[in-house]
Amino acid sequence: MAKEKDAGRSKKLAKRKSIDKKEPSQNLPTKKRRRKSSEQNVSGKSNKDVVAKATDSTVPTKSISDDKWSKSKKKRMRKILAKQKLQGTEENPSVRQQSKEPLPSTTDHQDPTSIDNNNKKSSIQDAFKARLAGSRFRMINEELYTTTSQESYERFSQHPELFEQYHQGFRHQVESWPENPVDVLVRSLTKTYSNNFDPKKSRIVVADFGCGDAQLAKDLLQVKGKNGDACPFQVHSFDLVAPNELVTACDMANVPLSNESVDVCIFCLSLMGTNLADFVREAHRVLKKIGRVHIAEVRSRIEYSHSNKTGTKDKKKQGKSSSSERKDKNSSNDKSNIDSKVEGTLDEFLMVLDKLGFECVKKDRSNTMFVMLELKKNGKKPDRTLDFSAKPCIYKRR
């Protein structure tokens, strides 16, 4: 019996060993089989090794998409990697900004405060330069009004930079005018002479007294005849300094032109100086018998009057004087009031021009700033003893 038991036991052991060799995991209990399968992955590595490898920042993306892994494991590994990246960026926010925004270059970077300071400095400097230019213009302008043309010519010949300084301020003032008188004169001359110009005859000779930078000549020389012929104008431009080839530097009281050689004389804002009568006499000398003189001048220099001031003073004195004295004063004041009303008005200016050999054929006072006059010879010889000066522009000292 004992031998039979031993033989049976040996058979069972041999049978069990053969089963273990074929299916070793199936002979284990279910709990042990689950534990063992959870500790091993498909490639024969444990889950701890896989998690450790997944948490490493150098894990390639191919490991996640490996065909040996199941879908659930791939999904779980993606979540682990995403969580790790999120934790890393939260700990280092500068890394996240660097990944999204490029670093500004040091060469292009400028401090906004320095830019504002530079803008303020430049604006202040421009304002000071404008004030200096304006004050320089007023100083030269006043000097031209209160000296003779010969003195101005000598000074500008010694210091020609004064000419550019003056005309720089003048151009700045022209920008604020409603209309430039030069443009009005160009339109008037073009309308009068270009349409009736005969190219077979000589051209219209224009003498511009006090031309500045010869803007009138530049505009007239671009005018064409009625049929697109050659320019009908020949322009002589005169001023204290010659800034370009169109200008002749001279004293306007003595221009280098022959007698009765000019068809049109122009005085555009150029009646400056204490010897204005000399300018008008010189224009009378060079102008032809059927020629014309065009004058454009500031109205306040010609159309001023002192009659109101004298009248108010006389009324105050009459209030203090007796009745007998009033009668004597009234008779004497009648003549003085007539003279005061004429003095400083446009009528007085036209009376002076009449004595200098001209009569007015056309007046244009439509512009609020300037008065335009057209003159012709009246047959009289200019009075050589007459002196005349328009109201100068005197500026306040600050």
C-alpha positions as CSV (number, residue, x, y, z in Angstrom):
1,M,0.0,0.0,0.0
2,A,2.8,2.4,0.9
3,K,4.5,1.7,-2.5
4,E,1.3,2.4,-4.3
5,K,0.9,5.7,-2.5
6,D,4.4,6.7,-3.3
7,A,3.9,5.9,-6.9
8,G,0.7,7.9,-7.1
9,R,2.4,10.9,-5.5
10,S,5.3,10.8,-8.0
11,K,2.8,10.7,-10.9
12,K,1.0,13.7,-9.5
13,L,4.3,15.6,-9.1
14,A,5.4,14.7,-12.6
15,K,2.0,15.8,-14.0
16,R,2.2,19.1,-12.1
17,K,5.7,19.8,-13.4
18,S,4.7,19.2,-17.0
19,I,1.8,21.6,-16.6
20,D,4.0,24.3,-15.0
21,K,6.4,24.1,-18.0
22,K,3.6,24.7,-20.5
23,E,1.5,27.4,-18.7
24,P,3.3,28.6,-15.6
25,S,1.1,31.7,-15.0
26,Q,-2.2,29.8,-15.3
27,N,-1.3,27.4,-12.4
28,L,-1.0,30.4,-10.0
29,P,-4.0,31.6,-8.0
30,T,-6.0,34.4,-9.6
31,K,-4.8,37.1,-7.1
32,K,-1.2,36.2,-7.7
33,R,-1.7,36.2,-11.5
34,R,-3.2,39.7,-11.4
35,R,-0.4,41.0,-9.2
36,K,2.3,39.5,-11.4
37,S,0.7,40.8,-14.6
38,S,0.3,44.3,-13.2
39,E,4.0,44.3,-12.2
40,Q,5.1,43.4,-15.7
41,N,4.4,45.3,-18.9
42,V,4.2,43.9,-22.4
43,S,8.0,44.3,-23.0
44,G,8.8,42.6,-19.7
45,K,9.4,45.8,-17.6
46,S,7.6,46.9,-14.5
47,N,5.2,49.8,-14.3
48,K,7.6,51.7,-12.0
49,D,10.3,51.6,-14.6
50,V,7.8,52.8,-17.3
51,V,6.6,55.7,-15.1
52,A,10.1,56.7,-14.2
53,K,11.0,56.7,-17.9
54,A,7.9,58.7,-18.8
55,T,8.5,61.3,-16.1
56,D,12.0,61.9,-17.6
57,S,12.0,65.1,-19.7
58,T,14.0,63.4,-22.4
59,V,11.4,60.7,-23.2
60,P,10.9,60.7,-27.0
61,T,7.4,60.8,-28.4
62,K,7.9,57.5,-30.2
63,S,7.7,55.7,-26.8
64,I,4.1,56.9,-26.4
65,S,3.1,55.8,-29.8
66,D,4.7,52.4,-29.4
67,D,2.6,49.6,-30.9
68,K,3.4,47.3,-27.9
69,W,1.4,49.6,-25.5
70,S,-2.3,49.4,-25.1
71,K,-4.5,52.4,-25.8
72,S,-5.3,52.9,-22.1
73,K,-1.5,52.9,-21.3
74,K,-0.8,55.4,-24.1
75,K,-3.5,57.7,-22.8
76,R,-2.3,57.5,-19.3
77,M,1.3,58.3,-20.4
78,R,0.2,61.3,-22.3
79,K,-1.6,62.7,-19.3
80,I,1.6,62.2,-17.2
81,L,3.7,64.1,-19.7
82,A,1.2,66.9,-20.0
83,K,1.0,67.3,-16.3
84,Q,4.8,67.4,-16.0
85,K,5.1,70.2,-18.6
86,L,2.4,72.2,-16.9
87,Q,4.2,71.9,-13.5
88,G,7.5,73.0,-15.1
89,T,6.1,76.1,-16.7
90,E,4.3,77.2,-13.5
91,E,7.5,76.9,-11.5
92,N,9.4,79.0,-14.1
93,P,7.1,81.6,-15.6
94,S,10.0,83.3,-17.4
95,V,10.5,80.1,-19.4
96,R,6.9,80.3,-20.6
97,Q,7.2,84.0,-21.6
98,Q,10.4,83.2,-23.5
99,S,8.7,80.4,-25.4
100,K,5.8,82.7,-26.5
101,E,7.5,86.1,-26.8
102,P,10.9,86.8,-28.4
103,L,13.4,88.8,-26.5
104,P,13.6,92.5,-27.6
105,S,16.9,93.4,-29.2
106,T,19.1,95.8,-27.3
107,T,19.8,97.9,-30.4
108,D,16.2,98.8,-31.1
109,H,15.2,99.4,-27.5
110,Q,14.8,103.1,-26.5
111,D,13.8,104.5,-23.2
112,P,10.4,106.3,-23.7
113,T,11.4,109.0,-21.2
114,S,14.5,109.8,-23.2
115,I,12.3,110.1,-26.4
116,D,10.0,112.5,-24.6
117,N,12.9,114.6,-23.4
118,N,14.4,114.8,-26.9
119,N,11.0,115.8,-28.3
120,K,10.6,118.5,-25.7
121,K,14.1,119.8,-26.3
122,S,13.6,120.0,-30.1
123,S,10.3,121.8,-29.7
124,I,11.7,124.3,-27.3
125,Q,14.7,124.9,-29.6
126,D,12.4,125.4,-32.6
127,A,10.3,127.9,-30.7
128,F,13.4,129.9,-29.7
129,K,14.7,129.8,-33.3
130,A,11.3,131.1,-34.6
131,R,11.3,133.9,-32.0
132,L,14.9,134.9,-32.9
133,A,14.1,134.8,-36.6
134,G,11.0,137.0,-36.0
135,S,12.8,139.5,-33.9
136,R,15.6,139.7,-36.4
137,F,13.1,140.3,-39.2
138,R,11.4,143.1,-37.3
139,M,14.7,144.8,-36.5
140,I,15.8,144.7,-40.2
141,N,12.4,145.8,-41.4
142,E,12.3,148.8,-39.1
143,E,15.8,149.8,-40.2
144,L,14.7,149.7,-43.9
145,Y,11.7,151.9,-43.1
146,T,13.7,154.5,-41.2
147,T,16.8,155.0,-43.4
148,T,17.5,156.1,-46.9
149,S,17.9,153.6,-49.8
150,Q,21.5,154.6,-50.2
151,E,22.3,153.8,-46.6
152,S,20.5,150.5,-46.8
153,Y,22.3,149.5,-50.0
154,E,25.7,150.2,-48.4
155,R,24.9,148.2,-45.3
156,F,23.5,145.2,-47.2
157,S,26.5,145.3,-49.5
158,Q,28.8,144.9,-46.5
159,H,26.5,142.3,-44.8
160,P,24.6,140.4,-47.5
161,E,23.5,137.8,-44.9
162,L,21.0,140.4,-43.7
163,F,19.1,140.0,-46.9
164,E,18.5,136.3,-46.4
165,Q,17.6,136.8,-42.8
166,Y,15.0,139.5,-43.7
167,H,13.4,137.5,-46.5
168,Q,13.3,134.4,-44.3
169,G,11.0,136.2,-41.9
170,F,9.2,137.8,-44.8
171,R,8.3,134.4,-46.3
172,H,7.1,133.3,-42.9
173,Q,4.7,136.2,-42.8
174,V,3.4,135.6,-46.3
175,E,2.2,132.2,-45.3
176,S,-0.4,133.9,-43.0
177,W,-1.7,136.3,-45.6
178,P,-5.0,135.5,-47.3
179,E,-3.4,136.3,-50.7
180,N,0.0,137.2,-51.9
181,P,0.1,140.5,-53.9
182,V,2.7,139.0,-56.3
183,D,0.1,136.5,-57.4
184,V,-2.4,139.3,-58.0
185,L,0.0,141.3,-60.1
186,V,1.0,138.2,-62.2
187,R,-2.6,137.5,-63.0
188,S,-3.3,141.1,-63.9
189,L,-0.2,141.5,-66.2
190,T,-0.9,138.1,-67.9
191,K,-4.5,139.0,-68.6
192,T,-3.5,142.5,-69.9
193,Y,-0.5,141.7,-72.1
194,S,-0.2,138.0,-73.0
195,N,-3.5,137.8,-74.9
196,N,-2.7,140.9,-77.0
197,F,1.0,140.1,-77.5
198,D,2.4,140.1,-81.1
199,P,5.5,137.9,-81.4
200,K,6.7,140.0,-84.3
201,K,7.0,143.0,-82.0
202,S,9.3,143.5,-79.0
203,R,8.4,142.0,-75.7
204,I,6.8,143.7,-72.8
205,V,9.6,145.1,-70.6
206,V,8.9,145.0,-66.8
207,A,11.0,146.6,-64.1
208,D,10.4,145.2,-60.6
209,F,11.7,147.6,-58.0
210,G,12.4,145.8,-54.7
211,C,11.9,142.3,-56.1
212,G,13.3,140.2,-53.2
213,D,14.1,136.7,-54.6
214,A,12.5,137.7,-58.0
215,Q,9.3,135.6,-57.6
216,L,7.5,137.9,-60.0
217,A,10.1,137.4,-62.7
218,K,10.0,133.6,-62.2
219,D,6.2,133.5,-62.6
220,L,6.1,135.9,-65.6
221,L,8.8,134.1,-67.5
222,Q,6.7,131.0,-67.4
223,V,3.8,132.7,-69.2
224,K,3.2,131.8,-72.8
225,G,1.5,133.8,-75.5
226,K,-2.1,133.3,-76.6
227,N,-1.2,130.7,-79.2
228,G,1.5,129.0,-77.1
229,D,4.2,131.3,-78.4
230,A,7.3,132.5,-76.6
231,C,7.0,134.3,-73.3
232,P,5.8,137.9,-74.0
233,F,7.7,139.4,-71.0
234,Q,11.2,140.6,-70.3
235,V,11.8,141.3,-66.6
236,H,14.4,143.4,-64.9
237,S,14.5,142.8,-61.1
238,F,16.3,145.1,-58.7
239,D,17.0,144.9,-55.0
240,L,19.8,145.6,-52.4
241,V,21.3,142.1,-52.9
242,A,21.3,139.7,-55.8
243,P,20.4,136.3,-54.4
244,N,20.2,134.7,-57.9
245,E,21.0,135.5,-61.6
246,L,17.6,137.2,-62.2
247,V,18.3,140.0,-59.7
248,T,20.5,143.1,-60.1
249,A,21.9,144.6,-56.9
250,C,21.5,148.4,-56.8
251,D,19.9,151.4,-55.1
252,M,16.3,151.6,-56.3
253,A,16.7,155.3,-56.6
254,N,19.3,154.8,-59.3
255,V,18.6,151.7,-61.5
256,P,20.8,150.8,-64.5
257,L,18.1,151.4,-67.2
258,S,17.9,153.9,-70.0
259,N,15.2,156.6,-70.2
260,E,11.7,155.6,-71.4
261,S,12.7,151.9,-71.9
262,V,10.2,150.2,-69.6
263,D,6.5,149.3,-70.3
264,V,5.5,148.4,-66.7
265,C,7.1,149.4,-63.3
266,I,6.2,147.3,-60.2
267,F,6.4,148.4,-56.6
268,C,5.2,145.3,-54.6
269,L,5.6,146.0,-50.9
270,S,8.8,147.8,-51.7
271,L,8.1,151.5,-50.9
272,M,10.5,151.3,-47.9
273,G,12.8,154.1,-46.8
274,T,12.6,157.8,-46.1
275,N,13.2,158.8,-49.8
276,L,10.1,157.3,-51.5
277,A,9.8,160.2,-53.8
278,D,13.2,159.3,-55.3
279,F,11.8,155.8,-56.2
280,V,8.8,157.3,-57.9
281,R,10.9,159.9,-59.8
282,E,13.2,157.0,-61.0
283,A,10.2,155.1,-62.2
284,H,9.0,158.2,-64.1
285,R,12.4,158.4,-65.8
286,V,12.6,154.8,-67.1
287,L,8.9,154.5,-68.0
288,K,7.6,154.9,-71.5
289,K,4.9,157.6,-72.2
290,I,2.2,155.0,-72.5
291,G,3.6,152.8,-69.7
292,R,2.0,151.8,-66.4
293,V,3.0,151.7,-62.8
294,H,1.5,149.1,-60.5
295,I,1.8,149.7,-56.7
296,A,0.8,147.1,-54.0
297,E,1.3,148.4,-50.5
298,V,0.0,147.7,-47.0
299,R,-3.1,149.8,-46.4
300,S,-2.1,150.8,-42.9
301,R,1.0,152.5,-44.2
302,I,-1.0,154.7,-46.6
303,E,-4.6,154.9,-45.3
304,Y,-3.9,156.2,-41.8
305,S,-5.3,159.5,-40.5
306,H,-4.6,161.8,-37.6
307,S,-7.8,163.8,-37.9
308,N,-9.6,162.0,-35.0
309,K,-6.7,162.6,-32.6
310,T,-6.5,166.3,-33.4
311,G,-10.3,166.7,-33.2
312,T,-10.5,165.2,-29.7
313,K,-7.7,167.3,-28.4
314,D,-9.3,170.5,-29.7
315,K,-12.6,169.6,-28.1
316,K,-11.0,169.2,-24.7
317,K,-9.2,172.6,-25.0
318,Q,-12.4,174.3,-26.2
319,G,-14.2,173.2,-23.1
320,K,-11.7,175.1,-20.9
321,S,-11.5,178.2,-23.1
322,S,-13.9,181.1,-23.2
323,S,-16.5,181.7,-25.8
324,S,-14.5,184.5,-27.5
325,E,-11.5,182.4,-27.8
326,R,-13.5,179.5,-29.3
327,K,-14.6,181.7,-32.2
328,D,-11.0,182.6,-33.0
329,K,-9.8,179.0,-32.6
330,N,-12.7,177.7,-34.7
331,S,-11.7,179.9,-37.7
332,S,-8.1,178.7,-37.5
333,N,-9.0,175.1,-36.8
334,D,-11.1,174.9,-39.9
335,K,-8.0,175.1,-42.2
336,S,-6.0,172.8,-39.9
337,N,-8.8,170.2,-39.8
338,I,-8.9,170.1,-43.6
339,D,-5.2,169.5,-43.7
340,S,-5.3,166.9,-41.0
341,K,-8.0,164.9,-42.8
342,V,-6.0,164.8,-45.9
343,E,-2.7,164.0,-44.2
344,G,-2.0,160.2,-44.0
345,T,-4.9,159.2,-46.3
346,L,-5.0,157.6,-49.7
347,D,-6.1,160.9,-51.2
348,E,-2.9,162.6,-49.8
349,F,-0.8,159.8,-51.3
350,L,-2.5,160.3,-54.7
351,M,-1.9,164.1,-54.4
352,V,1.9,163.4,-53.9
353,L,1.9,161.0,-56.9
354,D,0.3,163.8,-59.0
355,K,3.1,166.2,-58.1
356,L,5.6,163.4,-59.1
357,G,4.1,163.1,-62.6
358,F,1.4,160.3,-62.2
359,E,-2.3,160.0,-62.0
360,C,-4.3,157.0,-60.7
361,V,-6.4,155.2,-63.3
362,K,-7.5,152.2,-61.1
363,K,-7.8,151.5,-57.4
364,D,-8.5,148.1,-55.8
365,R,-9.3,148.1,-52.1
366,S,-11.1,144.8,-52.0
367,N,-8.3,143.2,-50.0
368,T,-8.4,144.0,-46.3
369,M,-4.6,144.1,-46.0
370,F,-3.3,145.6,-49.2
371,V,-4.3,148.4,-51.7
372,M,-3.6,148.0,-55.4
373,L,-3.0,151.1,-57.6
374,E,-2.5,151.5,-61.3
375,L,-0.9,154.7,-62.5
376,K,0.0,156.4,-65.8
377,K,1.9,159.6,-66.6
378,N,0.0,162.8,-66.4
379,G,2.3,164.9,-68.5
380,K,3.8,166.8,-65.6
381,K,7.4,166.9,-64.8
382,P,8.2,165.4,-61.4
383,D,8.8,167.9,-58.6
384,R,12.5,167.6,-57.7
385,T,12.1,169.3,-54.3
386,L,9.2,167.1,-53.0
387,D,10.0,164.7,-50.1
388,F,7.5,162.0,-49.1
389,S,7.6,159.0,-46.7
390,A,4.8,156.6,-45.9
391,K,4.0,155.5,-42.3
392,P,6.9,153.3,-41.1
393,C,6.3,150.1,-39.2
394,I,7.8,150.7,-35.8
395,Y,7.8,147.7,-33.4
396,K,7.5,147.9,-29.6
397,R,10.6,147.2,-27.6
398,R,10.2,144.3,-25.1
